[in-house]
Amino acid sequence: MNKRSIKAVIFGAGHYGKILMRGLQKYYDVTIKTICDNDDTKWGEYIEDIQVTNPHELLCDDFDKIFICIRKGNQFRAVEAQLMEMGISKEKIVIMQRSTEYQNAFLEFDFARKNWIRCFADYTRQIGLKGNVAECGVYYGETAMFINKYWKDKVLYLCDTFEGFVDQDVMKEESDFDAFKAGSFTYSSFKVESPELIIDTVKARMLYPQNVKVYQGRFPDSVCGLEDKFSFVNLDMDLYQPQLDGLRFFWDKMEGGGGNFITRLFSSGITGGESSGCRF
């Protein structure tokens, strides 16, 4: 007997929720019945012919799962508490930021990069390439979880301040690069909750958390003394100096045939990635 489609509610009618809704429908047997949001200005709007409603109008027996599609932890935790207060059982609530079961929905974010990473992981296995893997610039682990998934037998080093950008790096970016959008990246841009809670969320979404080692702090100071060999490194630190430091740190630690992925290498608004690559 075929397993029936999951009747689902999407909580979060913003850009993030729209993309995850597409991902859930594309990669899983999920039928979206309702979209809800706490923002009353969105009530009555339609997303792919589904009306956005007040969450307090939800009927608990009308759906199997409610997917919280909100990026920031201080928000998705509040929504989870809200839903439970409404009488919705914890078993029906899926926090997408902490889910391992529905990871593939996140392929809709930057599919080309994640698909390249998957293909490169396959390549390293085919040629028997040794070395562990790393990501610098983790945020909530939306790319890291796929690195962990595709290199399930490798140690994954995760390096981030988990508190946003460091002031000195932002000031250097603003002073050295005219194209940098001053003010769009600040120390507090990504500081939405405590580092401990962010790290907890990152670890929660890993399929193989036992393989993960977290290094918190400004790179490369945070990895002082780290000695290992690497087959793949994802540099996603956005700014010039951290990216350049990453290239310098990992260069002589790469296995022959290994790969170094530099995110935002040719971004028009964030030129530090391209400049660090050229400088290196």
C-alpha positions as CSV (number, residue, x, y, z in Angstrom):
1,M,0.0,0.0,0.0
2,N,1.3,3.4,-0.9
3,K,2.0,5.8,1.9
4,R,-0.5,8.7,1.7
5,S,0.5,12.2,1.1
6,I,1.2,14.3,4.1
7,K,-1.4,17.1,4.6
8,A,0.7,20.1,5.7
9,V,0.5,23.7,6.9
10,I,3.3,26.2,6.1
11,F,4.0,28.7,8.9
12,G,5.8,31.6,7.4
13,A,4.6,33.5,4.3
14,G,7.8,35.3,3.6
15,H,10.5,34.6,1.0
16,Y,12.0,31.8,3.2
17,G,8.6,30.1,3.6
18,K,7.9,30.3,-0.2
19,I,11.1,28.6,-1.1
20,L,10.8,25.9,1.4
21,M,7.2,25.3,0.4
22,R,8.4,24.6,-3.2
23,G,11.2,22.3,-1.8
24,L,8.8,20.3,0.3
25,Q,6.4,19.8,-2.6
26,K,9.3,19.0,-5.0
27,Y,11.2,16.5,-2.9
28,Y,8.6,15.0,-0.6
29,D,5.0,13.7,-0.8
30,V,3.6,16.8,0.8
31,T,0.3,18.5,0.0
32,I,0.1,22.1,1.3
33,K,-3.3,22.8,2.6
34,T,-2.8,26.1,4.3
35,I,-0.2,28.9,4.8
36,C,-0.3,31.0,7.9
37,D,1.6,33.9,9.3
38,N,1.5,36.1,12.4
39,D,1.8,39.2,10.1
40,D,-1.8,40.3,9.7
41,T,-0.9,42.4,6.6
42,K,-0.3,39.1,4.7
43,W,-3.7,37.5,5.6
44,G,-5.8,37.1,2.5
45,E,-2.9,37.1,0.1
46,Y,-2.3,34.1,-2.1
47,I,0.8,32.1,-2.6
48,E,0.5,29.6,-5.5
49,D,-3.3,29.7,-5.1
50,I,-3.1,29.1,-1.4
51,Q,-4.5,31.8,0.9
52,V,-2.5,33.1,3.8
53,T,-4.5,32.9,7.0
54,N,-4.4,33.8,10.7
55,P,-2.8,30.8,12.5
56,H,-5.5,31.0,15.2
57,E,-7.9,29.8,12.5
58,L,-6.1,26.4,12.2
59,L,-8.0,23.3,13.0
60,C,-5.7,20.8,14.6
61,D,-7.3,17.8,12.9
62,D,-7.0,19.3,9.4
63,F,-3.3,18.6,8.9
64,D,-0.6,16.0,9.6
65,K,2.3,18.4,9.9
66,I,2.9,22.1,10.3
67,F,6.3,23.2,9.0
68,I,7.8,26.3,10.7
69,C,9.6,28.0,7.8
70,I,11.3,30.8,9.7
71,R,15.0,31.3,9.6
72,K,15.9,33.0,12.9
73,G,16.0,30.9,16.0
74,N,14.5,33.5,18.3
75,Q,11.5,33.5,16.0
76,F,11.0,29.8,15.3
77,R,11.2,29.0,19.0
78,A,8.5,31.5,19.8
79,V,6.3,30.1,17.0
80,E,6.7,26.6,18.3
81,A,5.6,27.7,21.8
82,Q,2.7,29.6,20.3
83,L,1.5,26.5,18.4
84,M,1.7,24.3,21.4
85,E,-0.3,26.8,23.4
86,M,-2.9,26.6,20.7
87,G,-3.2,22.9,21.4
88,I,-1.1,21.6,18.5
89,S,0.9,18.5,19.5
90,K,4.7,18.7,19.4
91,E,4.6,15.6,17.1
92,K,2.9,17.6,14.4
93,I,5.4,20.5,14.5
94,V,8.4,20.5,12.3
95,I,11.0,23.2,12.7
96,M,12.7,23.3,9.3
97,Q,15.8,24.9,10.7
98,R,16.3,21.8,13.0
99,S,15.0,19.1,10.7
100,T,17.1,16.2,9.3
101,E,14.1,14.4,7.8
102,Y,13.2,17.2,5.4
103,Q,16.7,18.5,4.5
104,N,16.3,18.2,0.8
105,A,13.8,21.1,0.8
106,F,16.8,23.4,1.3
107,L,18.2,22.4,-2.0
108,E,15.9,25.1,-3.4
109,F,18.3,27.6,-1.8
110,D,21.3,28.0,-4.1
111,F,20.8,24.6,-5.8
112,A,23.8,25.0,-8.2
113,R,26.2,25.3,-5.3
114,K,24.7,22.4,-3.3
115,N,24.6,20.2,-6.5
116,W,28.2,21.0,-7.2
117,I,29.2,20.0,-3.7
118,R,27.3,16.7,-4.1
119,C,29.0,16.0,-7.4
120,F,32.4,16.8,-6.0
121,A,31.8,14.6,-3.0
122,D,31.0,11.7,-5.4
123,Y,34.2,12.5,-7.3
124,T,36.3,12.4,-4.1
125,R,34.9,9.0,-3.2
126,Q,35.4,7.6,-6.7
127,I,39.1,8.5,-6.6
128,G,39.5,7.5,-3.0
129,L,40.6,11.0,-1.9
130,K,41.7,11.2,1.7
131,G,41.3,14.2,4.0
132,N,38.5,15.7,6.0
133,V,36.1,18.6,5.2
134,A,35.5,22.1,6.5
135,E,33.2,25.1,6.2
136,C,34.2,28.7,7.3
137,G,31.1,30.9,7.6
138,V,28.4,28.6,8.8
139,Y,25.5,30.8,9.9
140,Y,22.6,28.3,10.6
141,G,24.3,25.4,8.7
142,E,22.2,25.4,5.6
143,T,25.2,24.4,3.5
144,A,27.1,22.6,6.2
145,M,24.3,20.0,6.7
146,F,24.8,18.9,3.0
147,I,28.6,18.7,3.4
148,N,28.0,16.5,6.5
149,K,25.5,14.5,4.5
150,Y,27.6,14.0,1.4
151,W,30.8,13.3,3.3
152,K,29.3,11.1,6.0
153,D,32.5,9.3,6.8
154,K,34.6,12.5,7.2
155,V,35.2,14.9,10.1
156,L,33.5,18.2,9.4
157,Y,35.1,21.3,10.9
158,L,32.7,24.3,11.3
159,C,34.3,27.7,11.8
160,D,32.3,30.8,12.6
161,T,32.0,33.5,15.2
162,F,28.3,32.7,15.5
163,E,27.9,36.3,16.5
164,G,28.1,38.1,13.2
165,F,31.0,39.9,11.5
166,V,33.9,41.3,13.4
167,D,34.0,45.1,13.3
168,Q,37.6,45.3,12.0
169,D,36.8,43.1,9.0
170,V,33.7,45.2,8.1
171,M,35.6,48.5,8.4
172,K,38.3,47.1,6.1
173,E,35.7,46.1,3.6
174,E,34.1,49.5,3.6
175,S,37.4,51.4,3.3
176,D,39.0,49.2,0.6
177,F,36.2,48.4,-1.7
178,D,34.0,51.1,-3.3
179,A,31.4,48.5,-4.5
180,F,30.8,47.2,-1.0
181,K,27.3,48.1,0.2
182,A,28.2,49.9,3.3
183,G,25.8,49.1,6.1
184,S,24.5,45.9,4.6
185,F,26.9,43.8,6.6
186,T,27.6,44.8,10.2
187,Y,28.7,43.1,13.4
188,S,25.1,42.5,14.4
189,S,23.7,41.5,10.9
190,F,23.6,37.8,11.9
191,K,23.5,38.2,15.6
192,V,20.0,37.1,16.3
193,E,20.5,35.0,19.5
194,S,23.2,33.6,21.6
195,P,26.1,31.7,19.9
196,E,25.2,28.6,22.1
197,L,21.7,28.4,20.7
198,I,22.9,28.9,17.1
199,I,25.5,26.1,17.5
200,D,22.8,23.9,19.0
201,T,20.6,24.5,16.0
202,V,23.4,23.8,13.6
203,K,24.2,20.5,15.3
204,A,20.6,19.5,15.4
205,R,20.2,19.5,11.7
206,M,23.3,17.3,11.0
207,L,22.7,13.7,9.9
208,Y,26.0,12.7,11.4
209,P,26.6,15.1,14.3
210,Q,29.2,12.8,15.8
211,N,31.5,13.9,12.9
212,V,31.2,17.6,13.6
213,K,33.7,19.8,15.3
214,V,32.8,23.4,16.0
215,Y,35.4,26.2,16.2
216,Q,33.9,29.4,17.5
217,G,35.6,32.7,17.1
218,R,37.3,35.0,14.6
219,F,39.1,33.0,11.9
220,P,42.0,32.0,11.8
221,D,42.6,32.7,15.5
222,S,39.8,30.2,16.3
223,V,41.7,27.3,14.6
224,C,45.2,28.0,15.9
225,G,46.9,24.7,16.3
226,L,44.5,22.8,14.0
227,E,46.5,20.3,12.0
228,D,44.7,18.1,9.5
229,K,44.5,17.4,5.8
230,F,41.4,18.3,3.7
231,S,39.7,17.1,0.6
232,F,37.1,19.9,0.5
233,V,36.7,23.4,2.1
234,N,33.8,25.8,1.6
235,L,34.8,29.4,2.3
236,D,31.7,31.4,2.9
237,M,32.9,34.3,5.0
238,D,31.9,37.0,2.5
239,L,34.5,39.6,3.5
240,Y,38.0,40.1,2.1
241,Q,40.3,39.5,5.0
242,P,38.6,36.4,6.4
243,Q,38.4,34.8,2.9
244,L,42.1,35.6,2.2
245,D,43.0,34.2,5.6
246,G,41.0,31.0,4.8
247,L,42.8,30.5,1.5
248,R,46.2,30.9,3.2
249,F,45.3,28.7,6.1
250,F,44.0,25.7,4.1
251,W,46.3,25.9,1.0
252,D,49.1,23.6,2.3
253,K,46.6,21.4,4.1
254,M,44.7,20.4,1.0
255,E,45.1,16.9,-0.4
256,G,46.1,16.7,-4.0
257,G,42.9,16.9,-6.1
258,G,41.0,18.5,-3.3
259,G,38.6,21.4,-3.8
260,N,38.2,24.9,-2.3
261,F,34.8,26.5,-2.9
262,I,34.9,30.3,-2.6
263,T,31.4,31.6,-2.1
264,R,30.6,35.1,-3.6
265,L,33.8,35.0,-5.7
266,F,32.2,37.2,-8.4
267,S,29.5,39.0,-6.4
268,S,28.9,42.5,-7.6
269,G,27.9,43.9,-4.2
270,I,30.4,41.9,-2.0
271,T,33.7,42.2,-3.7
272,G,35.9,40.9,-0.9
273,G,35.5,37.3,-2.2
274,E,36.8,38.1,-5.7
275,S,39.6,40.4,-4.4
276,S,40.8,37.8,-1.9
277,G,40.9,35.1,-4.6
278,C,42.9,37.4,-7.0
279,R,45.2,38.5,-4.2
280,F,45.9,34.9,-3.2
